Amino acid sequence: MTIKNILYSCAIIALFTAGCKETKPAAKAAKKPNILFLFTDDQRAGTIEAMHKYDVKTPSMDQLVQNGTSFTNSYILGATTAAVCSPSRAMLMTGRHYFNIEPNVYAQFAFPLEERGKSDLLTFPEYFKSHGYTTFATGKQHNGTDWLERGFNHIKSAFLGGMTTHFGTKVKDYTPETGWSAPYQDKEKFSSEVFADAAVGFLDNYKENDPFLMYVAFTAPHDPRTAPQEFHDMYPPETIKLPENFMPEHPFEIADDRIRDEVLAPFPRTEAIIQKEISDYYAMITATDAQIGRILKALEASGQAENTIIVFAGDNGLALGQHGLLGKQNVYEHSVGVPLIFCGPNIPKNQKNDALAYLHDVFPTLCGLTGLDIPESIETKDLTPVIKGDKKEVRNSMLYAYNSWPGDLLSKNRKHNPAGGHRAVRKGDYKLIISAKHEVFTYQLFNVKEDSWELNNLIHDERFSTIKDDLMAELQILIDETGDPAQLDKNEFGLFDNIEAFDFKNKK
């Protein structure tokens, strides 16, 4: 797609706000609103121009911000494997904390092929399908095929995996009648365009009276960060502003600080290297934003836009030089923060809400917005009262959790130094992080409202001792409530005391 075409798409998207007079006549309103879920891979919070934090061009995402309610304190819970995307997506699908989801769903690499993805847990596509929705999926599917086959009537251009090339992505199609197709690929098209093609095709050909649920999951901006060249040209590396918390290396040893994501660039990090990483990252986001514009244009042309709830979100954040890190295997704001936007009928426009929200609040929130009962299996919160202004918040604290996959300790082929973890809690303006690596515990306390870059550690300031004690108590409460197995009084939280239990591949 050329820059000229991007500008054309932006003009079309502008009509999305005011209404387009030259579209097809609006279809008869469905009894329930349609749902369009747009999902990006590794896009951290704030990487939308309208959020005014990073210098990245996102005209389509900006329109979603203007047309809906954005959560400015939206996060993932975390992960227990370096492939953070997988537990994040499993939580999104089920509305459950990853502690209470089968590991063969979110850590499939540790299980025999016949066990991967096997789960009876209810997912939101399956639930909406059972309530009369026609369900469609395209793009990255990272939790096996069982949930897909149960949840979707139509699957087009699905990538079944974690990461891949962005030109020549191998994809498959599925319907209950025909099963899975053979894999195929288009080596000329950028992955986001392939998935947008599938989404646009579904909208162009949708003639049913039932409401639809579309799940469009991009593989961008996940590395390898290879957007079409015209988007890279928009971000000369030497013009990229470094983040305020840029560091050559992390100041102390932490879990998975030499994982695959971290060795994509040498140590110590240099300013030039990080500028290039950010430049390529922004190019991927803008290239994907252009494809989102195509989908929004097709939605408007279908006559369904006014009766469609649009959710835009990312599956996790990314460091890219912040705190000396590149990846997402930590609980700093840059790695657990994600964009989360709701647009559609009866949703306030151009609102930025600072209530604490989890990505996996999406399942119960979609139930709230569409009037469906929330299933008993759900463990998270319905944000509908916050969106509609009936409540200021649905929670006053949040847990964040990350640790190495315990099975890494059993592998002699691991090049990184396994083990270690983090537990963190946010309450009000303050956030406490406990990092455990072998026999060392490191405590950090930040006022994230005043210090969003998490640079000023208040842990040794006696003026904040009461806040630290309160957060420690709150952290233990949340650990108990969520089913987190961490034990704060044990080395590395006791998470690696029984590593033999994680030798799934060798079990009979």
Buried (B, 14 or more C-beta within 10 A) or exposed (E): BEEEEBEBBBEBBEBBEEEBEEBEEEBEEBEBBBBBBBBBBBBBBBBBBBBEBBEBBBBBBBBBBBBBBBBBBBBBBBBBBBBBBBBBBBBBBBBBBBBBBBBBBBBBEBBEEEBBBBBEBBBBBBBBBEBEBBBBBBBBBBBBBBBBBBBBBBBBBBBBBBBBEBBEBBBBBBBEEEEBBEEEBBEEBBBBBBBBBBBBBBBEEBEEEBBBBBBBBBBBBBBEBBBBEBBBEBBEBEEBEEBEBBBEEBEEBBBBBBBBBBBBBEEEBEBEBBBBBBBBBBBBBBBBBBBBBBBBBBBBBBBBBBBBBBBBBBBBBBBBBBBBBBBBBBBBBBBBBBBBBBBBEEBBEEBEBBBBBBBBBBBBBBBBBBEBEBBEBBBBBBBBBBBBEEEEBBBEBBBBBBBBBBBBBBEEEBEBBBBBBBBBBBBBEBBBBBBBBEEEEBBBBBBBEEBBBBEEBBBEEEEBEEBBEBBBEBBBEBBEEBEBBBBBEEBBBBBBEEBEEBBBEEEE
